[in-house]
Amino acid sequence: MGRLFGFEDAAHTRVRESEAEALPPAAVRRLAGQSYDEITLWINQAGYRTARGGEFRAGGLAILLDNPAIAGLREDADGDLVETGLPAIITREQFVAIRVMRRKNQPDFERKPSREYLVPGRLGVCGLCAYEIASTPANSGSRGYRCPPSTKTLTKGCGKVRVNADGLERHLAEQVLAELAKPEVSALIGRARDDLLAEAQVLREQADVLRKRQRALGEQYASPSGLSLTAFHAADKQFTKEIKQAMARARQLEMVQHVPVGDVPNLVAWWQHAPLVARQGVLVLMLDEVALFPASARGSRVVDSNRVRLTWRVWGQGAAEGRV
């Protein structure tokens, strides 16, 4: 991992004053409305050079001023800014104000409409290799789910499973709505939802503990007799991975808060008009896993129980009976 401009080390524990002095005036210029091209011209003319010794470019400077570390911050798994306890070169208020100025945060910035996919991440897996299914359009442009293939540089899935999204989502809707319609199942929904929300809270607490241990790791590395850089990076990477996994799982479980509790006269009508997050919450509440398999015949778009194996979540004996 390369050194960040303004710091002596990759862990951001020590400030390099000869570089850091350039960042507060750069931040002030940005907040005054100067473009990154203008600020880049100024910083190069002032004699400052990047951490690698080259001249600054507008894109690189924009990335630098968007790095929370220069304000003594970091982003947690939810994308929220949290204090690190490490040195800050510009103030938190300056950093937040600069970030608000990013084009994608402007009111008139129009994002391309994103396609909706019902199966949330981590719930769908490849039935052949167990890798997490990805939502991706087919070459024709239609929505689809597929097992992402491995490449020479990235180890992923087998790439042998692809399912049409419309067919899969219709099949899932039929299965979960039929299950929800059972009186013995609907009677348990409220309690099951509360149990999963409690589990999500435990995961968030575990992530908080891991963050504290990660901060302590940085302090240990900064001490004179602390960890080597290699050991620090390895441990820090593992903490980041575990925090990300815990928070992803917690956010998925928290989708169940949008599931209606009580009598719903027409489940089909509710499903057709419910927001995506509510329908995803139903899947998370009802299912532990959705495993997808290849079509029996090449080019077949049929999606049925031969291609989809559902593992139902067991949160009550009555709800578990009769599930296949």
C-alpha positions, 0 to 999 in steps of 0.5 A, a space after each residue: 500500500 502506497 504512502 498517502 501524501 501528507 503522511 510519513 507512513 501507510 497507517 497515517 500515524 505520523 504527519 509529514 509537515 513539508 507536504 501536509 502544509 499544502 492541504 489546508 490551503 488546498 481545502 480552502 481554495 476548493 471551498 472557495 469554489 476553485 476547480 481542481 484544475 485551478 488548485 492543481 496549477 497552484 499546488 504544482 507552481 508552489 513546488 509540491 509533488 505527490 508522494 511518488 515525486 511527480 506533479 499533481 493531476 486534477 483527478 489525483 488531487 480530487 481523490 486526495 481531498 476525498 480521502 477521510 484520512 486527511 481529516 483523521 476519519 475513516 468510513 465504516 461499513 455503512 459509509 459513515 464517517 468515524 473518528 480514528 484518533 489519528 492526526 488530522 491535517 484538515 478539519 472534519 467540517 472542511 472535509 465534509 463540506 468538500 465531499 458535499 461538493 462532489 458532483 454526484 452529491 449535487 441536487 442537479 446530478 442525474 444518475 442513470 436509473 438502476 435496474 432492480 433485482 429481487 434477490 439480495 446479495 449473499 442470499 443467492 448462490 451457485 448450486 454447482 460451486 456455492 459462489 455468491 450469485 451476481 445480478 447482471 444483464 445478459 447480452 440481450 439487455 434483459 436482467 439476469 443472475 449468474 455465477 461470475 466466472 473466475 479470471 487469471 487474476 480473480 478467483 470467483 465462481 465457475 461461471 456455469 450458471 445463468 438464470 433469467 431474472 424475471 423467471 426466477 423472481 416469479 418462481 420465488 414470489 409464487 413459493 414464498 407467497 404460498 408459504 406466507 398464506 399458511 395460517 401456521 406460518 403467518 402466526 409466527 412472522 412477528 416473532 421471527 422478524 424480531 429474532 432476526 432483528 435481534 441477530 442483526 443487532 448482535 452482528 453490529 455489536 460484533 463489528 463495533 468490537 472489531 473496529 476497536 481492535 482495529 484501532 488498537 492495531 494501528 496504535 500498536 503499529 505506531 509504537 516503537 516496538 510495534 508490528 512490522 508493516 507487513 504484519 500490520 497490513 495483514 491484520 488490518 486487512 483481516 479486520 476490514 474483511 470481518 467488519 464488512 462481512 458482519 455489517 453486510 449480514 446485519 444489513 441484510 437481516 434488517 430488511 425484515 423490518 419492512 415485512 408486514 406483520 398481521 393480517 394481509 387480506 391479499 398477499 398477491 396484491 401486496 407483493 405487486 405494489 410493495 417496495 423492493 426492500 419489503 419484498 427482499 425482506 420477505 425473502 430474507 425472512 423466509 429463506 436461508 439460501 437460494 441455490 441456482 442450477 444450469 438449465 436442463 437444455 441449452 437456451 432454456 428459460 424455464 425456471 422451476 424447482 429443477 433449477 432452484 433449490 430453496 433452503 427455508 429458514 427454520 424459525 418455527 416448527 409449524 413454518 418449517 413443515 411441508 417445505 421442499 
